[in-house]
Each structure stands twice: as C-alpha cells, then as structure tokens.
Amino acid sequence: MLRRWFELMMAEQERLAQIITAAVRLHAPVRSSRPEELPFLSQPVSGIANAVTDTLRAGEPARMACADGTLILEPWVAPPRLVVFGGGHVGRAVARTAAGAGFRVTVADDRAKYANPERFPEAAQTLVLDFADAALAARVGPGAYVVIVTRGHAFDETVLGSVLASDARYIGMIGSRKKVLSAMRNLHSRGAALDALRRVHAPIGLEIGAVTAEEIAVSIVAQLIRVRRGAPSPAYDKSDGLRPLLEELEPRPLIATRP
C-alpha cells in the first residue's frame, strides 16, 4: 500500500518521494484498502518534507499529526562511524566492544602489523597511515566518533592536532591528566582554539575504576554510547534511585499498646 502511495507521489513530487523512500519508514493509521484514501495524502508536501528533514537530523522517530490520526516517521540511519587511532591492546579491545555496541569501526595505525583485518576481524576498515595526516587519511567527517589510543603520548598529540578541526561528533584521547594537559598546552601554543580543546573527552572514558585493556574499553564505549544517545552527564548508577525505597522494607518495631 505504501509502495503504491510512493508511486503516486513520484508522479507529482519525485524528489520528495525519493527522499522518503530512501530515508524513512512511514507508519500511519489505515482504515481503507485504497492507497489514494490514505489519511496522510492530505498533508502538504512541504510539511512532510520538513518533517523528514527534522527526523533525519535528530536521528530519532518523530510524530506528525494528520487528518485521521498520527503519521510516524522512523529514520533509517547508518551505524555511527568510529575511528580508533592505535591498534594496540586498548585499541583492539575498544574496536571489539564498540562493534558489539553497533558502531562501524575503522582502525588506523602507522604500522601494518597493528592495522589489518586479521588482527581486527570486527572492523569494517583498517588503515595504515601517517598520524600527522590522520584526519584526512582516515576521512574523519561530520558525525564521526574518534578514539585516540596510540602507542605513545607524542603520537596521541599528533593525532589530536590533526582531528581537532574536524566536524567529528566525539573526540576522546587516552592519558593521565598531566599528559593530557601537556598535550593541550602544546596544541594551544601552536594555534589550537580553546573551544576546540574543551570539546575533547580527555582523559577518555567514564570513571568506573577500569584497569585492564578490556575494562578501559568498556569505560570508553560507555562514554560513546552516552554521547550517541544524548544521556546526561555525569553518568550515575541506576540502582541509586531504588535504594531509598528499600528502606520501606525494613521491619519496623511493634509498638505495645495497653489492652
């Protein structure tokens, strides 16, 4: 039925129909088997086009009132792209964990031994590149997530300097506070804007007491998910909200009454 509606729309509004069929799924109340009587056909084309644009920008389903109910637009969006710079122990754990969380992973290193499909079977792409040209070589574009976990602080700083001016949605860099601050001071002295430095998540990850490479990967990917889903910061333990309620289960002493 929707296919038939798209065919009808193509005759009059080809561009809009192409956008809708490629980008969103439509869910609408249907009380007729005739495509021309679908309720949302009465909606202005410009209104649907604007709703489609807004839905794609937000990346979340949206509702639009129509003559006989509600039109639901559900975006079809590609998995978010994650570029991991550094194919060592932490990079390997991050790639594996992030792929399981729905990210399309690219791993980049300046050594072929640490950036190949055999080492990273879960990665969609592996790149051997010069860290000095990291952003261009890895094609870090709008909406990308960047994790910097190379084999040394100097390389981390080089990659950060390369990707800092990109439109990446997330940039995170590993390192102690001292090392991170040193790298940011160096980059600022070479012209990096403070606003650009402020958006970097460094030291990277959520504070969960992580020690091993796998634990560090969990803390990093948890932060990626928080940014992706727009969750508030800082993160909190979901069980904290329940604990006060458990006090109600505490047995209360019986109060003796006189007969």
C-alpha positions in Angstrom: 0.0 0.0 0.0 2.8 2.4 0.9 4.6 1.4 -2.3 1.6 2.4 -4.3 1.4 5.7 -2.5 5.1 6.4 -3.3 4.3 5.7 -7.0 1.5 8.2 -6.9 3.8 10.7 -5.2 6.6 10.2 -7.7 4.4 11.5 -10.5 4.0 14.8 -8.7 6.8 15.1 -6.3 9.6 12.9 -7.4 12.4 14.4 -5.3 10.3 14.2 -2.1 9.3 10.6 -2.7 13.0 9.6 -3.3 14.0 11.2 -0.1 11.2 9.5 1.9 11.7 6.0 0.4 15.4 6.2 1.0 15.5 7.7 4.4 12.4 6.9 6.5 9.7 4.4 7.1 6.2 5.7 7.4 3.6 4.4 9.8 0.1 5.8 9.6 -3.4 4.7 10.6 -5.1 2.9 7.7 -8.8 2.5 7.5 -9.1 1.9 3.8 -7.5 -0.5 1.3 -7.4 2.1 -1.4 -4.0 3.9 -1.5 -5.5 7.2 -2.6 -7.5 7.3 0.6 -4.6 7.1 3.0 -5.0 9.9 5.5 -1.6 11.4 5.2 -2.1 12.1 1.5 -4.0 15.2 2.6 -0.9 16.6 4.2 1.0 19.5 2.5 4.1 18.1 0.7 6.2 20.9 2.2 5.1 19.8 5.7 6.1 16.2 5.1 9.4 17.3 3.6 10.2 19.4 6.6 9.3 16.6 9.0 11.6 14.2 7.1 14.5 16.6 7.3 14.0 17.2 11.0 13.7 13.4 11.6 16.9 12.7 9.8 18.7 15.5 11.6 17.6 14.2 15.0 18.1 10.5 14.2 15.0 9.7 16.2 11.4 8.8 15.3 9.0 11.7 15.0 5.3 12.1 15.0 3.2 14.3 12.7 -0.5 14.9 13.1 -2.5 14.1 10.0 -6.2 14.2 9.1 -7.1 10.8 10.6 -4.5 10.2 13.3 -0.8 10.4 13.5 2.0 9.9 11.0 5.1 8.3 12.4 8.4 8.8 10.6 11.2 6.4 11.6 14.6 7.3 10.2 16.8 4.7 8.5 20.3 5.8 9.6 23.7 4.1 9.0 25.6 2.9 12.1 27.7 5.6 13.6 31.3 5.6 12.4 34.1 5.1 14.9 37.7 5.7 14.0 40.2 4.2 16.5 43.7 5.6 16.2 46.0 3.0 17.6 45.9 -0.8 17.2 47.5 -1.8 20.4 45.9 -3.7 23.3 43.4 -0.9 24.2 42.6 -0.1 20.6 41.9 -3.8 20.0 39.6 -4.0 23.0 37.8 -0.8 22.0 37.2 -2.0 18.5 35.7 -5.3 19.6 33.5 -3.7 22.3 32.3 -0.8 20.0 31.5 -3.1 17.2 29.3 -5.1 19.5 27.5 -1.9 20.5 26.6 -1.1 16.9 29.4 1.2 15.8 31.0 0.8 12.3 34.7 0.6 13.3 37.7 1.8 11.4 41.1 1.1 13.0 44.2 3.2 12.0 47.8 2.8 12.9 51.2 3.7 11.3 52.2 0.0 11.5 50.7 -2.6 9.2 51.2 -5.2 12.0 48.7 -3.3 14.1 46.1 -2.4 11.5 45.0 -5.4 9.4 41.8 -7.5 9.0 43.4 -10.5 10.8 44.0 -8.5 14.0 40.7 -6.7 13.7 38.1 -9.1 12.2 35.2 -7.0 13.6 36.4 -3.8 11.9 34.8 -2.6 8.7 38.1 -1.0 7.7 41.8 -1.0 8.7 44.2 1.7 7.6 47.9 2.1 7.7 48.7 5.8 7.7 50.9 8.7 8.9 49.5 10.0 12.1 50.4 13.6 11.0 47.7 13.3 8.3 45.3 11.3 10.5 42.1 13.3 9.9 42.4 13.5 6.1 43.7 9.9 5.6 41.0 8.4 7.8 38.3 10.7 6.3 37.1 11.9 9.7 33.9 13.7 8.8 30.7 15.1 10.3 29.2 12.8 12.9 32.3 10.6 13.3 33.5 9.3 16.7 37.3 9.5 17.2 39.2 7.5 19.9 42.9 8.2 20.2 44.8 5.4 21.9 48.2 5.2 20.1 51.3 3.7 21.5 52.7 7.0 22.9 51.7 10.4 24.1 53.6 12.2 21.3 51.6 10.3 18.7 48.4 11.0 20.6 49.1 14.7 20.5 49.9 14.5 16.8 46.6 12.8 16.0 44.6 15.1 18.2 46.1 18.1 16.4 45.1 16.6 13.1 41.4 15.8 14.0 40.8 18.8 16.3 39.4 21.0 13.5 37.2 18.2 12.1 33.4 18.1 12.5 33.6 14.8 14.5 30.8 14.4 17.0 33.1 12.9 19.6 36.9 13.1 20.1 38.5 11.3 23.0 42.1 10.8 23.9 43.7 8.5 26.4 46.3 9.6 29.0 46.7 10.9 32.5 45.6 14.4 33.4 49.2 15.6 33.4 49.9 14.2 29.9 46.6 15.4 28.5 47.1 18.9 29.9 50.6 19.0 28.5 49.4 18.0 25.0 46.6 20.6 25.1 49.0 23.3 26.1 51.3 22.4 23.3 48.5 22.4 20.8 47.2 25.8 22.1 50.6 27.3 21.8 50.5 26.3 18.1 47.2 27.9 17.5 44.5 25.4 18.6 41.4 27.2 19.8 40.4 26.7 23.4 36.8 26.0 22.4 38.1 23.1 20.2 40.2 21.8 23.1 37.3 22.0 25.5 35.2 19.5 23.5 37.8 16.8 23.7 37.0 14.0 26.1 40.3 13.6 27.9 41.2 11.6 29.9 38.9 9.4 27.9 36.1 7.3 29.2 33.7 7.2 32.2 35.2 6.7 35.7 34.5 3.1 36.6 37.8 2.2 38.2 39.0 0.5 34.9 42.4 -1.1 35.0 42.7 -3.7 32.2 42.5 -3.0 28.5 39.1 -4.6 28.4 37.8 -2.6 31.3 39.2 0.6 29.8 37.4 -0.3 26.6 34.1 -0.7 28.5 34.5 2.8 30.0 35.3 4.3 26.6 32.4 2.7 24.8 30.1 3.6 27.6 31.0 7.2 27.0 30.5 6.8 23.3 27.0 5.4 23.9 26.2 8.2 26.3 27.1 10.8 23.7 25.3 8.9 20.9 22.1 8.7 22.9 22.3 12.2 24.4 22.3 10.9 28.0 23.0 13.4 30.8 26.5 13.8 32.3 27.8 12.7 34.6 26.7 9.1 34.4 25.1 7.6 37.5 24.4 4.2 39.0 20.8 3.4 38.1 20.3 1.5 41.3 20.9 4.6 43.3 17.3 5.7 42.7 16.0 2.4 44.2 18.0 2.2 47.4 15.9 4.8 49.3 12.8 2.8 48.5 14.3 -0.3 50.1 14.2 1.4 53.4 10.4 0.8 53.4 11.1 -2.9 53.5 12.9 -2.6 56.8 10.9 -4.3 59.6 9.5 -1.7 62.0 9.4 -2.4 65.7 6.0 -3.1 67.1 4.6 -0.6 69.5 3.0 -2.1 72.5 -0.5 -0.9 73.4 -2.4 -1.2 76.6 -5.4 -3.6 76.5 
